[in-house]
Amino acid sequence: MKKQSGKSSLEAIRNYGFTKDVYREELMTQLEQLNILGEELEKVIMVGNGRVGSKEITGSSGNERIRASNSNGCRQFYFFDPASHKKRYAKVSELQQIIVSAQKEYDTKAFEKIRKLKDTLQKFLKKYDIEEIEKIYDNYCEAKQEIISPLILPKETFVKEWRETHKGNQNTYPTEILYQTALGENVRSKSEKIVSVGIGNNAFGR
């Protein structure tokens, strides 16, 4: 996509306003996806906690943590004690418990990250309203609005200016069938009439 110049971008924002719903809708979609993932992961964690033999193991001392290393191309698991810096390699009989424990650790971290992201998004969306910039001008009384040049033109003003510079009934192309808009302008097709109605409705929030 070709990047617009600063001037043309500013003009587009001034005349047409922000793309109000695009980003918010995207964030709402992401929030919904996080909810789905969170609910599913919560079920997995609950099932894991109730599964026989799923108790997380941390080694014989209770403070040891599971670590992994590679030796001659073979993966090895061992228990590491942060206090004493001692380690012991896991027995074959302990490998299944190590797998369960590692999965539980991952699930718990992922669930906590999802929870934090959801909380961040919910707080942001609660305060985020790009239309507040336009509402600053709308909230002024009519007297002040007449002496203020807003960053973004009110829709009614934009449509009025557009109609003044794009006056109807200027086409001299002969036609037997004319379609009349709500403003009494004659257009050549139903499509032009629909466009006219759409511009008017969009301007006045219909």
C-alpha positions in Angstrom: 0.0 0.0 0.0 1.4 3.4 -1.0 2.1 5.6 2.0 0.2 8.9 2.0 2.0 12.1 2.5 1.6 13.9 5.8 -0.6 16.6 4.2 -2.9 14.2 2.5 -3.2 12.0 5.6 -4.1 15.0 7.7 -6.6 16.1 5.2 -8.2 12.7 5.1 -8.5 12.6 8.9 -9.9 16.2 8.9 -12.5 15.4 6.4 -13.5 11.9 7.1 -12.5 11.4 10.7 -10.8 8.3 12.2 -11.4 4.8 11.1 -13.3 4.4 14.3 -14.2 0.8 14.5 -11.4 -1.1 12.8 -8.8 -1.1 15.7 -11.4 -1.5 18.4 -13.0 -4.4 16.7 -9.6 -6.1 16.2 -8.9 -5.7 19.9 -12.3 -7.1 20.8 -11.6 -10.1 18.6 -8.3 -10.7 20.4 -10.0 -10.4 23.7 -12.6 -13.0 22.7 -9.8 -15.3 21.5 -8.0 -14.9 24.9 -11.2 -15.8 26.7 -11.6 -19.0 24.6 -7.9 -20.0 25.3 -8.2 -19.1 29.0 -11.3 -21.2 29.5 -9.9 -24.2 27.7 -6.6 -23.9 29.6 -8.4 -23.6 32.9 -10.2 -26.9 32.2 -6.9 -28.6 31.3 -5.3 -27.4 34.5 -8.3 -28.5 36.6 -8.2 -32.0 35.0 -4.4 -32.1 35.5 -4.7 -31.2 39.2 -7.1 -34.1 39.7 -5.3 -36.7 37.7 -3.6 -39.5 39.7 0.1 -39.2 39.6 0.0 -35.6 38.3 1.5 -34.1 41.4 4.3 -31.8 40.5 7.7 -33.1 41.5 10.5 -30.9 42.6 13.0 -33.5 43.8 13.7 -35.2 47.1 14.6 -32.0 49.0 11.4 -30.1 48.0 13.4 -27.2 46.7 14.9 -28.8 43.6 13.8 -27.7 40.2 13.7 -29.8 37.0 16.3 -28.9 34.4 17.4 -30.4 31.1 20.7 -30.8 29.3 22.1 -32.4 26.2 24.9 -34.9 26.5 26.4 -36.6 23.3 23.1 -35.8 21.5 21.0 -37.2 24.2 18.6 -35.2 26.3 18.9 -35.7 30.1 16.8 -34.3 32.9 18.1 -33.6 36.3 17.1 -31.9 39.6 18.9 -28.7 40.5 18.9 -27.3 44.0 19.4 -23.5 43.8 20.5 -23.3 47.4 23.3 -25.8 47.3 23.8 -25.7 43.5 23.8 -29.5 43.6 22.1 -31.6 40.9 21.1 -35.2 40.4 20.0 -36.9 37.3 16.4 -38.2 37.1 15.8 -41.9 37.1 13.9 -43.6 34.3 11.0 -44.3 36.6 10.7 -40.5 37.2 10.5 -39.4 33.5 6.7 -39.7 33.3 6.2 -37.5 36.3 8.7 -35.1 34.9 6.7 -34.8 31.6 3.5 -34.2 33.6 5.2 -31.6 35.8 6.8 -29.7 32.8 3.4 -29.6 31.1 1.7 -28.3 34.3 4.4 -25.6 34.6 3.8 -24.5 31.0 0.0 -24.5 31.4 0.2 -22.5 34.6 2.5 -19.8 33.0 0.4 -19.6 29.9 -2.8 -19.2 31.9 -1.3 -16.4 34.0 -0.1 -14.6 30.9 -3.5 -14.9 29.3 -5.1 -13.5 32.5 -2.8 -10.5 32.5 -3.3 -9.8 28.8 -7.1 -10.0 29.2 -6.9 -7.6 32.2 -4.8 -5.2 30.2 -7.1 -5.2 27.2 -10.2 -4.9 29.2 -8.9 -1.8 31.1 -7.7 -0.3 27.8 -10.9 -0.8 25.9 -12.9 0.6 28.9 -11.1 3.9 28.5 -10.4 3.9 24.7 -12.8 5.9 22.6 -11.2 7.6 19.6 -14.4 9.6 19.0 -13.7 11.6 22.2 -11.5 13.9 20.1 -14.5 14.8 17.9 -16.8 15.1 20.9 -14.7 18.0 22.3 -15.9 20.2 19.5 -19.5 18.8 19.6 -19.8 19.6 23.3 -19.2 23.4 22.7 -22.2 25.6 22.3 -23.1 26.8 18.8 -21.6 30.3 19.5 -18.2 28.9 20.3 -18.4 26.3 17.5 -18.7 29.2 15.0 -15.3 30.7 16.1 -13.4 27.4 16.5 -11.6 25.5 13.7 -11.8 21.9 14.8 -9.2 19.3 13.9 -11.9 17.1 12.4 -14.8 18.6 10.6 -18.2 17.6 11.9 -20.0 15.3 9.4 -22.7 17.9 8.8 -20.1 20.5 7.9 -18.2 18.2 5.7 -21.3 17.2 3.7 -22.4 20.8 3.4 -19.0 21.9 2.1 -18.9 18.9 -0.3 -22.3 19.7 -1.7 -21.3 23.3 -2.2 -18.3 22.2 -4.3 -20.2 19.3 -6.0 -23.5 20.9 -6.9 -26.1 18.7 -8.5 -27.9 19.2 -11.8 -24.7 20.2 -13.5 -24.5 17.3 -15.9 -25.7 18.3 -19.4 -25.7 14.7 -20.7 -29.2 14.2 -22.1 -31.2 11.4 -20.5 -34.9 10.6 -20.6 -35.0 8.9 -17.1 -34.0 10.9 -14.1 -33.9 9.9 -10.4 -34.6 12.6 -7.8 -32.8 12.6 -4.5 -34.3 13.7 -1.1 -32.7 17.1 -1.7 -34.5 17.5 -5.1 -31.4 16.9 -7.2 -31.7 14.9 -10.4 -29.3 12.1 -11.0 -28.9 9.7 -13.8 -29.0 6.3 -12.0 -30.3 4.5 -9.0 -26.6 4.1 -7.9 -26.1 7.8 -7.8 -29.3 8.2 -5.8 -28.1 5.5 -3.3 -24.8 7.3 -2.9 -26.5 10.6 -2.2 -28.7 9.0 0.4 -25.7 7.2 2.0 -23.7 10.4 2.3 -26.6 12.2 3.9 -27.4 9.3 6.3 -23.8 8.9 7.3 -23.5 12.6 8.1 -26.4 12.7 10.4 -25.8 9.3 12.1 -28.8 7.6 10.6 
